[in-house]
């Protein structure tokens, strides 16, 4: 059966018992309530921002006046840029907020010796210049230059201030944000734990406690099921030289496991591609995955990265980039097999990672294990009529047509214990 693959993800995930079918992840309180990306709608060549999505901008998070947001959305104007054009120059006054509707841009700053250095890559749904909404004297700290043709929506300072003068609720919200009502936070946005170090004498020590999220996420086990039907005549007469019932069951379980891995990657509720934190998502610098891109990806999970996963075509595209540079990636021993690796981290194939119609895919890197606060798989063992760990095969009976039925069931999910356990390289061109 060509559908059967190596299913490396199922093999490497450390599986944890989800007692009662639920696994709770307690995280420290983080002052981040939005996903950080803006959504657009298009009619022909015209692009408009969805007004409610403007709450993704930090200064507008929690602002609930739909009429004002609709008026604000109408103030954005559409612009088109060719590749290589400058949208904003470092040092210039920040006079507009720019929403990137389509395309890719570089954030370019000044290096330690005056040379240009790439600070990051932004793509669809991201934005720059949001400080303009709060700080009238804000200036661009870096240059924004297009990598591909781009469509952007821009809001000028004058247009925003005119609306600000008309809306009391908007003025109050922006003023409250300017005063920063959130408590002290660390570099990751988590509620800070007050500590004292390096003091001498009888200094007064700070009091503290670890502030957790009030509504921690609970991962419920998902289910994959099917009913295997085998005619009793087949089971009685055709079990030589192979047991037909066992072979039917084996292939059914293989298909179920393939579906399980697909869901662990792509399910919109718990799939790994959809559960990576926005700050843990980066874009390729040029398109194809280069050694520089994988180095940048490893920085997102720099604390004990365990494994990377990519579509086989993405691995081939990375190999082409290495060949063009005269670089030969090493191989490592992983689960008894030789596997390609980068910086000592295995790069394993997973054909469940999608490649879209334009030949664009993603590469994942993760830290594994509950002890290391990484990515874990969830399952429930000890099921009635358990055939494999977490998978049961129940006899359902024989109907009046002499067909034997078996219910094949498996329960599973995956959890990312802390945001920096999973990183994703997006916009990977594999063709």
N, C-alpha and C positions, 0 to 999 in steps of 0.2 A: 504494500500500500504506500504510494508515493507521499501521502499526507503525513506519514510518520517522520518526525525530525528528532534531533538530539535532545531537544527541550532542556537546554542548559539552565534556563531560569528556574525551572522546577527542581533541578538537581542541586543548585547552589543555595537556594533560599533556606535559611534556618527556620524550621516549622515549629510554631508555638501552639499549644492547646488553647482554643477559645472556649472556655467553660461557659455554658449557657448560650453559646452561639454568638457572643459579643466580646470584643476586646477593647478596653478603654485605654486611650493614650493621654496621660496627664502631661501637659506642657506648661512651662512658665508663661505668665501673662505677657503677651506681646501687643504693643499698641499699633496694630496693623489690621484694619477691618476690611480693606478692599483688595482686589487682586492685582491692581496696578496697571491694567490695560484698558484702553478705551475701544468701544465697538462702534462701527460705522454701518450705514446703509447706503446703497448706491442705486441710482436710476440712470441707466446709460453711462455717460462719462461723469455725471454729477455725483459727488460724494457728500454725505451729511453725517454729522455726529449724532448719535442717539443721546438726547438731552440728559436722560437719567444717568448715562455713563460718565458724564462730567464729574460725578461724585468720586470717580477714580482719582482725580487730581487731589493731592494731599490737602490743599486749602479748602476744598469743597466737600470733604468726606463728612457724611452725616447731615448735609444740608438737604432739607426735605421740601422746599418750596418748588413744586413742579413747574409752576408758571414762570418763575424767575429762571429756572434752569432751561426751559424752552426758549425764553428770550435770549439767554446767554448763548445757546446753541446756534441761534439765527445770526449771531454776530461773527461767527467764524467764516472766513473766506477761503476758498479753495485756490491752491497754487500748484503748478507743475514744475518740477526741476529735472534737468538732465543729469546724467552721471558726471560726477566731478565738480558740481557747482557747490558753492558755499551758502548755506542757509543762515548761519550766524557766525560772526567772527569773534575770537577771544578778545576781551577787553572792551568790546562795544557795549553801550547801554542795552539792557534787556528790555526791549520794547514790545515783545509779543510772546504768547504761548504758542508752541507749534505742536500739533498732533500729527503723528505719522500714520496716514491712512494706508499707504502701500509703498513698499520699497525698503531700502536698507541704507543707513547712514553711519558714518564714523564719528566718534567723539575724539578730537585731536587736541592734545595739550602740548605744553612745552616741557621737554626733558630737563634733566639736571644740568646739561651743558648747552642749553639753548636749542637743541634739535627737536624736531617734531616727534611726538610719541603717541601711539594709539591707546586711548584710555578705555575704549569700549565700542561696541556695535549695537545699534538700535534698529528695530524692525517694526512691522505692522502692529499698531495698537499702542505703541509706546509714545512718549512725549518728552519735550524739553522746554525750558523756560518757565516752568510753573512757579518759580520764586517771584516772578513779576507780579503775581496776584497779591502778594503780601508785602514785598519790599519795593518801594518806589525807586530806590537808588541801586537796584540790583544790576550787576554786569555779568556778561558771559565769561565764565571761567575757562572755557575751551571753545574750540571751533567745531561747528557741525557741518560736515561735508558729505554729500551724497555719494554712495557707492554704485547704486543702480538708479534708473529713472524713478522718481518719487512723486507721489501725490500727498500733499499735506494740507491741513486746515490750520489757519492762523487766526489768533485773536489779538488785536492790538491793544496797547495800554489805554489809548484814548477811548476806544469802544467799551472796554471794561469799566473804566472810571465813570463813564456816562451812566451805565447801568447801575453801578455802585451808588451813585448819587440818587437814583430813583427808588432803590430798594432798601428799606431799613433792615429787613431780615438778613439780606446779604451782607450789609455793612456790619451788623452785629456778629454774624458768623465768622467773617474774615478777621474781625478784631479779636474775637475769642481765640481763633487759631494763632494769631500773631503773638498772643500772650502765652501760648504753649501750655494748655491746661493739663497735658499728660504729665505723669510723675517722671522722675529721673529714670533714664533707660540706659542700657549698655549699647555697644556698637551694633548689636543685632536687633535692637528694638524691644528687647525683653526688659521687664521690670528689674531695676538694678538691685543687687544685694549690697548693702552698705558695709564696707570693710575699712579697717585701719591697718596700716603697715608702715614700718620705718620710723615710728614715733619713739620718743625717749621720755623718760620721766613718768609722771602720773597723768597722762593724757586721758581725756574723757572718751571712752569707746562708743562708737555708734551702735544703736540697736537696730535690728533688722529682722526680716522674715522673708521667706521665698513665696512670692505672690504667683499663684497658679491661675490658669484660665478657669472661669466660673462654670463654663459649659464645655468640658473636654469632649473631644470627638470620640465616638464609639463606633468601631468597625463591626458591622454585622456580617456574618458568613453568607456568602452567595452560594448558589446551588446550580449544578449542572446535572441533568437527568435525561435518561432515555429508557425506552422499553425494548428489550431484545426479544424478538419472537422467532422461535425455531419450531418447525413442524416435528411432531413426535416420530414420524416416519424417517426423517433425516437422522434424528438422534438414535433411532433403533437400528437402521440398516447401513448407514454410511459413516460409521465411526472407525473404519479401517481404511488406510493405514493411519489416518489422523482423526482425533476426536473432534467432530464437527462442532459440537456445542462449545467446547473449549476454545476452538479457533474463532468462532463467531464472537464469543465473549472477549477474547484477547483483542480482536480488531475493534470491537465496540469501546473497550477501555482505552485503547490507544487514541481513538477519535475524541473521547471525552477528555483525556489529558491534554490533547492538542487544543481543545476549546478552552480548557482551564488556563493554559498558559496565555492564550490570546486575550482572555478576559483580564488576567493579571497585568497585562501590558496596556490594553486599550479601553477597559471599562471606564466610563466617565465618572463613576462614583469612587472606585478604589484603585483603578488602573494606574500604574506608575507614571505613564506619560502625562496623566492629568492631575497627579498629586504632587508634582514637584513645585516647590515654592517659586514664585516669579523671580526672586532674586537669585535663584539657583539655575536660571535658564540663560544661556548665552547663545550668540550667533556666530557662525563662521565668519572669518574676516573677508574672504573673497567668494566662497561658494563651495568648492570641493573641500573635504576634510584634510587639513594639513597637519604636520607635526606641531606647528604653533597652536592650532586649534585644540588639539588633544592636550597639550600642555596647559592651555587655559581652562579646559574642562576639568582637569585634575585639580586645579586650584579651588574649584567649587566644593570638592569633597577631599580636602587636603589632609584630614585626620583619618589615617588608615583606610584609604580607598581599597576595596576588595576586588572589584571586577567591573569591567565595562561590557556593555551589550550594544551591538549594531546589526543592522540588516547585512546579509552577506554582500550585497552590492555596495554598501557603505564601506565595508572592510576592503573590498577590491579598490574602491576609489581612493581610500587612504593609502593602500599599497602603491597605487600609481603615483601619488604625490611623493611618497618616499623614494620611489625609483627615480623620479625626475630630479631629486635632490642628491641622489647617490647615498641614500640612507637605507640601512637594512634593519628593520625592526627585529628585536630578539624574540625568541620563543621561550615559554616557561612550561614547566610540568604542572598541569592542573587537573585534579581528579583522575590521575593516571594517564592523561593524554597530553600530547604536545599542543600548545595553543599559542597563537600570536599574542604579543604583548607590547605595551608601550610604557616605558619607565617602570617596568617590572609588574605592571597591572595587566592581567589577562584581558584580551579583547575577544569576546565570544560571540558567535553568530546567533541571531534570533530573528527568524523570518516573520515573527509576529509584529515587529516594529514596521509600521506602514511606510510605503514609498508612494507619494501621490503622483498624479498624472504628469506633473512637471519634473519628476525625477528628484524630488526633495524628500529627505528623511531626517531622522534624529539619531543621536548616539547617547546612551545613558551610562553614567558611572554611579556606583553606589557603595556604601559601607554596609556590611551585613552584620546581623546579630543583635539580640536584645541587650547583651552586656555592654556593647560598644555604642548603644543608642543609634542603631542603624535601621536597615530595612529588614522586615521579617515577614514570613508567610504565616497565615492563620489557617487552622484546620481543626476538625474534631475527630478524634479517634475513639475506638471502643464502640463503634456503631453496631447495631443489630445486623447479623449476617455480613460482617466486615470481610471483604475479600483482599483489600490492600489497606494500608494506613490511610484513613480518611475516605475510603471508598467502599460502598456496600453493594452486594448483589442479592436481591431478595426474590425468592420464588413467588410468583403471583398466581400460579395455577395453570390449568389446562382448560381451554374453552371447548365448545361443542364441535369445533372443527379440528380438534386434536392438535392445536397449536399451543406450545409451551411458552409462557411469558416470564421474563425476568426484569425486575426494576433495577437499573444501574444508577447509582447516585453518588455524587461527591460534593463535599462542602469545602469552601475555600475563600480566602481573601488575602489582602496584603496590607501592611501598615508601615508608614514612614514615621519613625519615632520622634525624630527631630528634623527640622527643615534641611540642615546641612548634611544629611545622610544620602541625599539623592541630587544629582546634577544632570542637566540635559543640554546637549549641544544641538541647537536647532538650525534650520535652513541649510542642511547638509545636502549638497548636490552630488548625486551618485552616478549620473549618466555621462 
